[in-house]
Amino acid sequence: MSLKTNNIAEIIVKHIQGKCTASENEILHRWSEIDPRNMDLLHKMMQTKSVEQSLSIFNKFDTDTAWLNIVSKSPVKRFSYRLWATIAASIILVVGASIFVYKNFRPGQQDPLSSRIVASANPKYKNDILPAIEGATLLLANGEKVALSGEVTIEENGHILNADNNTIVELSESTEVIYHELIVPQTHFFSFKLADGSKVWVNANSKLRFPSRFIGDSRHVYLIEGEAYFEVEKNENQPFIVETAKANIKVLGTRFNVRNYQDDFTTTLAEGKVQVYNDDNSLDLKPRQKSINRDGKLLIRDADLTKDLAWKNNIFYFRNDNLKNVMQQIENWYGVQVVVDRSLQNNATYSGEIGRDVPLSEILNMLEFTSGLNFSLEGTKLYINSKR
């Protein structure tokens, strides 16, 4: 393989994904040493937000204007053919690499996890994994699926608009209430506005059913599974109700979080007042309180808002959490398969705090520093054992 620009662009993308062969790594190494600017460009492409930056460059780039600016600002005698060629190659490389990256990392589609496996800057790990991205699938009532890559808004007439106010789903006028299902898989997150103006943030590995419009004396949504944070627009004549398999939450206008996983139901109130109820009992929560489900019975506990709402604030916040809880969050966010050594104690707890917008290796480094755990990462498998 030669050092042609289109080949280098393709190798850079494979390098970001951690898929380069030994010969390709050697080609990339030789290319990076030809010119310091090549090395600098490679470092920039390897940064966490390089994909967004590259796409931004590609979308805004005017090659003709850029070329004229370069020529006009450079003394003719000193502007050699070799420098012209180097700059031209750099321009083509940025555009070419952006196209390759766009094809491999485009948000809003069910991107395979392999596209987010990248080369590791830490020699301890064989590869690294990028954090979750914004995106979801909207399953319409008629069975049609719509890929979403940015926030959407449900209008009062039931039409669905994207962030640019373009209509992506147009429903015929009807008094019938039609329910759609929002599916947010592992390695994704999403937020949107309901027809009444209420806003919902949905965590990874969650499913939420909601109506095209709110009709009648109440507003109902269904958190089938997962986690969601609600900022509900106040309407005393039309209570807002979140239904789950374990309990329902009734509010008039407030801010609260609901976790509804198989072995964990928790409603945490940040502001206002909510009623949590099931067939057996009913509770009223005050701010900084939460309701949990123990064998079908609802109980009230004091809430730690920093901890319980950390995910919505884009933070991993572990405070005396057991390993199962810690790994569940990491699995949902990074899509890894966790393999835990049997020798680890089940009653051990772990603490730490870090942003969720970092590669997996940074989370593992933090956990290693605050615990007696040792981590190794091979592809999508995360191995955990105690430090020897």
C-alpha positions as CSV (number, residue, x, y, z in Angstrom):
1,M,0.0,0.0,0.0
2,S,1.3,3.4,-1.0
3,L,1.3,6.7,0.9
4,K,-1.5,8.1,-1.3
5,T,-3.8,10.6,0.5
6,N,-7.0,8.5,0.2
7,N,-5.2,5.4,1.6
8,I,-3.9,7.5,4.5
9,A,-7.4,8.8,5.3
10,E,-8.7,5.3,5.3
11,I,-5.9,4.0,7.6
12,I,-6.5,6.9,10.0
13,V,-10.1,5.9,10.4
14,K,-9.0,2.2,10.9
15,H,-6.4,3.5,13.5
16,I,-9.2,5.4,15.4
17,Q,-11.2,2.1,15.4
18,G,-8.2,0.1,16.5
19,K,-8.4,-2.1,13.4
20,C,-5.0,-1.4,11.7
21,T,-2.8,-4.2,10.6
22,A,0.9,-4.2,11.5
23,S,1.7,-3.1,7.9
24,E,-0.9,-0.3,8.1
25,N,0.5,0.9,11.4
26,E,4.0,1.1,9.8
27,I,2.6,3.1,6.8
28,L,0.9,5.5,9.2
29,H,4.1,5.8,11.3
30,R,6.2,6.6,8.2
31,W,3.5,9.2,7.0
32,S,3.4,10.9,10.4
33,E,7.2,11.4,10.3
34,I,7.3,12.9,6.8
35,D,6.1,16.3,8.1
36,P,5.4,17.6,11.7
37,R,2.0,18.8,10.4
38,N,1.0,15.2,9.6
39,M,1.8,14.1,13.2
40,D,-0.2,17.1,14.6
41,L,-3.2,16.3,12.3
42,L,-3.1,12.6,13.5
43,H,-3.1,13.7,17.2
44,K,-6.1,16.0,16.6
45,M,-8.0,13.2,14.8
46,M,-7.4,10.9,17.8
47,Q,-9.0,13.3,20.3
48,T,-12.4,12.4,21.8
49,K,-14.3,15.1,19.9
50,S,-12.3,14.8,16.6
51,V,-15.2,13.3,14.7
52,E,-17.4,16.3,15.4
53,Q,-14.6,18.7,14.6
54,S,-13.7,16.9,11.4
55,L,-17.3,17.0,10.2
56,S,-17.5,20.6,11.1
57,I,-14.4,21.3,9.0
58,F,-15.7,19.3,6.1
59,N,-19.2,21.0,6.2
60,K,-17.7,24.5,6.3
61,F,-14.7,24.0,4.1
62,D,-14.4,26.0,0.8
63,T,-11.3,24.5,-0.9
64,D,-11.1,27.1,-3.6
65,T,-11.2,30.1,-1.2
66,A,-8.8,28.4,1.1
67,W,-6.3,27.7,-1.7
68,L,-6.5,31.3,-3.0
69,N,-5.9,32.6,0.6
70,I,-2.8,30.4,1.0
71,V,-1.4,31.5,-2.4
72,S,-2.1,35.2,-1.8
73,K,-0.5,35.3,1.6
74,S,2.7,33.4,0.6
75,P,5.7,35.0,-1.2
76,V,6.0,33.4,-4.6
77,K,9.7,32.8,-4.5
78,R,9.5,30.9,-1.2
79,F,6.3,29.0,-2.0
80,S,7.8,25.9,-3.4
81,Y,6.0,23.1,-5.3
82,R,6.6,20.7,-2.5
83,L,4.9,23.0,0.0
84,W,2.0,23.4,-2.4
85,A,1.7,19.7,-2.6
86,T,1.9,19.2,1.1
87,I,-0.9,21.7,1.8
88,A,-3.0,20.3,-0.9
89,A,-2.6,16.8,0.4
90,S,-3.5,18.1,3.9
91,I,-6.7,19.7,2.6
92,I,-7.7,16.5,0.7
93,L,-6.7,14.4,3.7
94,V,-9.0,16.4,6.1
95,V,-11.9,16.2,3.7
96,G,-11.2,12.6,2.9
97,A,-10.8,11.5,6.5
98,S,-14.0,13.5,7.4
99,I,-15.9,11.5,4.8
100,F,-14.6,8.2,6.0
101,V,-15.3,9.1,9.6
102,Y,-18.8,10.4,8.8
103,K,-19.6,7.1,7.1
104,N,-18.3,5.1,10.1
105,F,-19.5,7.2,13.0
106,R,-22.7,8.9,11.7
107,P,-25.1,9.4,14.7
108,G,-28.7,8.6,14.6
109,Q,-28.2,5.2,13.0
110,Q,-27.8,1.9,14.9
111,D,-24.0,2.2,14.7
112,P,-22.3,-1.1,15.4
113,L,-20.3,-1.1,18.6
114,S,-17.2,-1.9,16.6
115,S,-17.3,1.6,15.0
116,R,-16.7,3.1,18.5
117,I,-13.8,0.8,19.4
118,V,-10.7,3.0,19.1
119,A,-7.0,2.8,19.6
120,S,-6.0,3.3,23.3
121,A,-3.7,6.1,24.4
122,N,-2.9,4.0,27.5
123,P,-0.7,1.0,26.8
124,K,-2.4,-0.9,29.6
125,Y,-5.5,-1.5,27.4
126,K,-5.5,-3.2,24.0
127,N,-8.2,-0.7,22.8
128,D,-10.6,1.9,24.1
129,I,-14.3,2.6,23.7
130,L,-16.0,5.9,23.0
131,P,-18.9,7.1,25.2
132,A,-22.6,6.9,24.3
133,I,-24.0,9.2,21.6
134,E,-27.3,11.0,21.1
135,G,-29.7,8.8,19.2
136,A,-32.8,6.6,19.3
137,T,-35.3,4.7,17.2
138,L,-38.9,5.9,17.1
139,L,-41.3,3.0,16.5
140,L,-44.5,4.6,15.1
141,A,-48.0,3.2,15.8
142,N,-48.1,1.9,12.2
143,G,-44.9,-0.1,12.6
144,E,-42.6,2.3,10.8
145,K,-39.2,2.9,12.3
146,V,-37.6,6.4,12.2
147,A,-33.9,6.9,13.2
148,L,-33.4,10.0,15.4
149,S,-30.1,11.7,16.0
150,G,-31.1,14.9,17.7
151,E,-33.9,16.3,20.0
152,V,-37.4,16.1,18.6
153,T,-40.6,18.0,19.5
154,I,-44.1,16.6,19.5
155,E,-46.6,19.3,18.3
156,E,-50.1,19.6,19.6
157,N,-51.4,18.3,16.3
158,G,-49.3,15.2,16.7
159,H,-46.7,16.0,14.1
160,I,-43.1,15.3,15.1
161,L,-40.4,17.9,14.3
162,N,-36.6,17.6,14.4
163,A,-34.2,20.1,15.9
164,D,-34.3,22.2,12.7
165,N,-38.1,22.4,12.9
166,N,-38.5,20.1,9.9
167,T,-41.4,17.7,10.1
168,I,-40.2,14.1,10.2
169,V,-43.6,12.5,11.0
170,E,-46.9,14.0,9.8
171,L,-50.1,12.6,11.2
172,S,-53.6,13.2,9.9
173,E,-55.9,15.2,12.1
174,S,-57.8,12.9,14.3
175,T,-59.4,12.7,17.8
176,E,-57.8,9.3,18.2
177,V,-54.8,9.0,20.6
178,I,-51.9,7.2,18.8
179,Y,-49.0,5.9,20.8
180,H,-45.4,5.8,19.6
181,E,-42.5,4.0,21.3
182,L,-39.1,5.6,21.8
183,I,-36.3,3.0,21.9
184,V,-33.0,4.1,23.3
185,P,-30.5,1.2,23.1
186,Q,-27.3,0.7,25.0
187,T,-24.5,3.3,24.1
188,H,-27.2,6.0,23.4
189,F,-29.2,8.7,25.1
190,F,-32.0,11.0,24.0
191,S,-34.2,13.9,25.0
192,F,-37.4,15.3,23.5
193,K,-40.5,17.5,24.1
194,L,-44.0,16.1,24.5
195,A,-47.1,17.7,22.9
196,D,-47.8,19.6,26.2
197,G,-44.3,21.2,26.3
198,S,-43.0,18.8,29.0
199,K,-39.4,17.7,28.4
200,V,-38.1,14.1,28.9
201,W,-34.5,12.9,29.1
202,V,-34.1,9.2,28.4
203,N,-31.2,7.1,29.6
204,A,-29.4,4.3,27.7
205,N,-31.2,0.9,27.5
206,S,-34.7,2.4,27.9
207,K,-38.1,2.2,26.2
208,L,-40.9,4.8,26.6
209,R,-44.4,4.9,25.0
210,F,-46.0,8.3,24.6
211,P,-49.1,9.7,22.8
212,S,-49.1,11.8,19.7
213,R,-51.3,14.2,21.7
214,F,-52.8,14.5,25.1
215,I,-56.6,14.2,25.1
216,G,-59.0,13.8,28.0
217,D,-58.6,14.5,31.7
218,S,-55.1,13.1,32.1
219,R,-51.7,12.9,30.4
220,H,-50.3,9.3,30.3
221,V,-46.9,8.0,29.2
222,Y,-45.5,4.5,29.8
223,L,-41.9,3.9,30.9
224,I,-41.7,0.3,29.8
225,E,-38.2,-0.2,31.1
226,G,-35.1,1.9,31.8
227,E,-34.7,5.4,33.2
228,A,-36.1,8.8,32.4
229,Y,-36.1,12.3,33.9
230,F,-39.2,14.5,33.5
231,E,-39.8,18.2,33.6
232,V,-43.6,18.4,33.5
233,E,-45.5,21.5,32.4
234,K,-48.1,22.3,35.0
235,N,-51.7,21.7,34.2
236,E,-54.0,21.3,37.2
237,N,-56.9,20.2,35.0
238,Q,-54.9,17.4,33.4
239,P,-52.5,15.4,35.7
240,F,-49.4,13.9,34.2
241,I,-49.0,10.2,34.9
242,V,-46.0,7.9,34.3
243,E,-47.1,4.3,34.3
244,T,-44.7,1.4,35.0
245,A,-45.2,-2.3,35.7
246,K,-44.3,-1.8,39.4
247,A,-46.0,1.6,40.2
248,N,-47.4,4.8,38.8
249,I,-46.3,8.4,39.4
250,K,-48.9,11.2,39.3
251,V,-48.0,14.8,39.1
252,L,-49.4,18.2,38.2
253,G,-46.2,19.9,37.2
254,T,-42.8,19.1,38.6
255,R,-39.3,17.6,38.1
256,F,-38.6,14.0,38.9
257,N,-36.6,10.9,37.9
258,V,-37.9,7.3,37.4
259,R,-35.8,4.2,37.3
260,N,-37.6,1.1,36.1
261,Y,-35.3,-1.8,35.7
262,Q,-36.1,-5.5,36.4
263,D,-34.8,-5.4,40.0
264,D,-34.8,-1.7,40.7
265,F,-37.7,0.8,40.8
266,T,-37.0,4.2,42.2
267,T,-38.8,7.5,41.9
268,T,-36.7,10.5,43.0
269,L,-38.4,14.0,43.4
270,A,-36.2,17.0,42.6
271,E,-38.9,19.7,42.7
272,G,-42.7,20.0,43.5
273,K,-44.9,17.1,44.6
274,V,-45.7,13.6,43.3
275,Q,-47.9,10.8,44.2
276,V,-46.5,7.2,43.8
277,Y,-49.0,4.4,44.0
278,N,-49.7,0.8,43.1
279,D,-52.4,-1.7,44.0
280,D,-51.2,-2.0,47.6
281,N,-50.4,1.5,48.8
282,S,-49.9,5.2,47.9
283,L,-47.2,7.7,49.0
284,D,-46.7,11.4,48.6
285,L,-43.1,12.5,48.0
286,K,-41.6,15.8,49.0
287,P,-38.5,17.3,47.3
288,R,-35.3,15.4,48.1
289,Q,-37.2,12.2,48.8
290,K,-37.5,9.0,46.8
291,S,-39.8,6.0,46.7
292,I,-38.4,2.5,46.3
293,N,-40.2,-0.8,45.7
294,R,-39.5,-3.7,48.1
295,D,-41.4,-6.9,47.2
296,G,-44.3,-4.9,45.9
297,K,-44.5,-2.4,48.8
298,L,-43.6,1.2,48.3
299,L,-41.3,2.9,50.8
300,I,-40.0,6.4,51.3
301,R,-36.3,7.2,51.7
302,D,-34.2,10.3,51.7
303,A,-32.7,11.0,48.3
304,D,-29.2,12.1,47.3
305,L,-30.0,14.2,44.3
306,T,-26.4,14.4,43.2
307,K,-26.2,10.7,43.0
308,D,-29.8,9.9,41.8
309,L,-29.7,12.6,39.0
310,A,-26.1,12.2,38.0
311,W,-26.8,10.4,34.7
312,K,-29.1,13.3,33.6
313,N,-26.3,15.7,34.4
314,N,-23.9,13.6,32.3
315,I,-21.9,12.3,35.3
316,F,-20.9,8.9,36.7
317,Y,-21.3,9.3,40.4
318,F,-20.6,6.2,42.5
319,R,-21.0,6.4,46.3
320,N,-20.7,3.1,48.1
321,D,-22.2,1.3,45.1
322,N,-21.8,-2.4,44.7
323,L,-19.9,-3.8,41.7
324,K,-23.2,-4.9,40.0
325,N,-24.6,-1.4,40.0
326,V,-21.4,0.2,38.8
327,M,-21.0,-2.3,36.0
328,Q,-24.7,-2.0,34.9
329,Q,-24.1,1.7,34.3
330,I,-20.9,1.1,32.4
331,E,-22.5,-1.7,30.3
332,N,-25.4,0.5,29.3
333,W,-23.1,3.5,28.4
334,Y,-20.3,1.7,26.7
335,G,-21.9,-1.5,25.5
336,V,-19.3,-3.8,26.9
337,Q,-19.6,-7.4,28.2
338,V,-18.3,-7.5,31.8
339,V,-16.5,-10.6,33.0
340,V,-15.9,-10.6,36.8
341,D,-13.4,-12.8,38.5
342,R,-15.2,-15.1,41.0
343,S,-12.8,-14.3,43.7
344,L,-14.1,-10.7,44.1
345,Q,-16.3,-10.2,47.1
346,N,-20.0,-9.4,46.4
347,N,-20.3,-7.1,49.4
348,A,-17.5,-4.7,48.4
349,T,-18.6,-1.1,47.5
350,Y,-16.9,1.5,45.3
351,S,-17.0,5.3,45.0
352,G,-15.9,7.8,42.5
353,E,-17.0,10.7,40.2
354,I,-16.2,11.5,36.6
355,G,-18.0,12.9,33.5
356,R,-19.7,10.5,31.2
357,D,-18.3,12.1,28.0
358,V,-14.9,10.4,28.3
359,P,-13.5,7.2,26.8
360,L,-14.0,4.0,28.9
361,S,-10.3,3.9,29.8
362,E,-10.7,7.1,31.9
363,I,-13.5,5.5,33.9
364,L,-11.4,2.4,34.5
365,N,-8.4,4.5,35.6
366,M,-10.6,6.3,38.1
367,L,-12.1,3.1,39.5
368,E,-8.6,1.5,39.7
369,F,-7.4,4.5,41.7
370,T,-10.3,4.3,44.2
371,S,-10.5,0.6,44.6
372,G,-8.6,-2.7,44.7
373,L,-9.7,-3.7,41.2
374,N,-7.7,-4.4,38.1
375,F,-9.2,-3.9,34.6
376,S,-8.3,-5.2,31.2
377,L,-10.1,-4.4,28.0
378,E,-10.1,-6.6,24.9
379,G,-12.5,-5.4,22.2
380,T,-15.9,-5.3,23.9
381,K,-15.0,-7.5,26.8
382,L,-14.1,-5.9,30.1
383,Y,-12.3,-8.2,32.5
384,I,-12.3,-7.4,36.2
385,N,-10.2,-9.0,39.0
386,S,-8.5,-8.0,42.2
387,K,-5.0,-6.5,42.2
388,R,-2.4,-9.1,43.0
